[in-house]
């Protein structure tokens, strides 16, 4: 049975007469399977008390069952029902603020006309000064067309906004980067590229998000080539960086080398291609990638016929040199690492017995992984998923805030492959030798050391390679550590 979760929590405002009715309500909630988080008194009168009862449920349907159970209690009158998740989003999750309040005539004359004209002219003479004297130096555009939002698919730009706002929240919370959601009412590649180029003077970086494959590859590549600020498709590279970090530590834990691993990967979309590339750059030489038709290779019918899309053609030409064919359950035999970037039920626990001894399984499909950790446990040395309720969560938030923080700190022109590798090593190194364990190969997303480690690694690599326009990193604007 699913575990009650905050995402399905509800607050019930209930009027109850005195004399034991509250205990009947809480018992009804418990019988319905709800988990009571809090019971607060709102108002007390002579004959009754108004209470707010917060309950976590397992699904929208289960939430309805809990509400019905409370409504069925005699003498309990439900006054108001609040979906707590929707309340978090009411009015949006972001707002703007001021670095310098306007309180006097002098404030106004410096922040706006006439004083602002001098700053404008300085930037007109040297556009690089925009990084110092405008929000550009610490601002990222989170850009989406709403075509591949979470696991929801093509839901449109308006429906994508809550996710992009959430992304902006994570930028601010973890790296003190000011990010703004930009959801575009077009799916046309040329229009997306042109729009981002036109708004780019405002931003120090572009984070592409939830754009469907294979269009996302062309959009990112063209923007990287045509802009002089970092462009980063998080669905690709955020996933790839954290996957490599987890693998580095799994090898560190077990004394293996990346170059010795044989990998079976399921999922040939944006994340799959990026994961394959970064693993190969890190030293992995044997990868068999699969899509819904099976293993990808140069002899497969759609490749030979020229019908395979460009990202999968890259996989066919650069992985699986032995042209192994078959379903994931076939090609998983004799491998050391399974990477799942697809959906539930792709492999079974029995399939894991075909792998080499003490394998690694990174089953990252959300909300249901390719194989459930409880079923995989007898056959696996190290297990990782994309979920927060299991150990070893491979979560992009470990990567993208620090990657952009580091890139912005040194005004990097782009985010290179070497910077991504440095970010992965930075994440991995946060887990100390005395902490490393089968259930702890990646740090918690709430570990405030992660963003500092990633930002430092990215900035130093940018400086080393000449990608940076600043000679030394400035004092980073980073939130204080939370106790």
C-alpha angles and dihedrals in degrees: 000000000000118000118246110257138195090238089070097039123133134192116217119198104206132180110217130184117228118265114073101310091122091062090051090052094049090047090052091051091050093049089052090054098251121145112225111221101175143355114201131180112232102173136356125200134170097275105024147016129224112219135181113220117193115203132182116216136185101236142352089267092051090049089057090051091053091050091049090050091054093045089054093061109103115243092012110117117196107215102176139005119205125189101214095204092055090047090057088058098043108126091003128285099260139064137174125248140186128253090196119028119222107233106137141037089254091054090053095047092052100040094042136009130015099012096045090067092072091055091047091054092048090055091044088057093046116015091194087073087073087079089061104035103036137044089265094095094063104026130099129188114224101208127193139154092203095242100123107024113171105300092324099089125207103001099147136251098286092051090047092058097086090056093047091048088051090052090052089051091055092050090054098040098047104029107014089240114150106229129179129198115240112185114184127212094218138076094193112118094215093049093048092050093046093047094051091047091052094052095040096097088073096054139064093205144008122227110193114206140183097355113149124251136281092019091060092066095056093043093052095043094050093047092048089053097044103040130064095212128077116281117192129176101208096195087063108032103025090057092044094050095050092043090055091046090054091048093049089056094043088056091044090053095049101034095244130138125233090229091060096054127107112205135202112194126186116198124056100192129104096305095041095056093045092048091050091050097049093046090052091048088052093053108272109138106176117064130151111192122198136196128185090288094054136254116005117230143142094263096053114119097242092050093050091047092050093241097117114105120245098260092050090045087057090053091047091052098042106034138044096033090177089059093231109190135200142063123319089260088059102045094042088078113111096009129129100206133038117195117191120197098154129065146300124300097022091130134013130226088251089061090060089066088070091063124093117274117292096006130187118239120193104182102177106167113126136252091001118029123224089257126012114249092227090059095041096049098092092055104037134077097193125019126188132174140175093249128102094216094065129061120265101031111194097212126169091220087077088066120027101056092052094040092057093039090057094043093049093046092062096029092241115195093216143356107252131201089252091055090053091051089049090051091053092050090047092055092046093051092057087074105077124218090251091053100044112115141146088264095043115050095125126044123245117270086237093058101113092201090071098072091047092050094047095044092050093048093048094045094049092049091049090051092046094050097043093245091120122088093197116073095216132017113262122230099290120236099230131155117253117260114272116230 
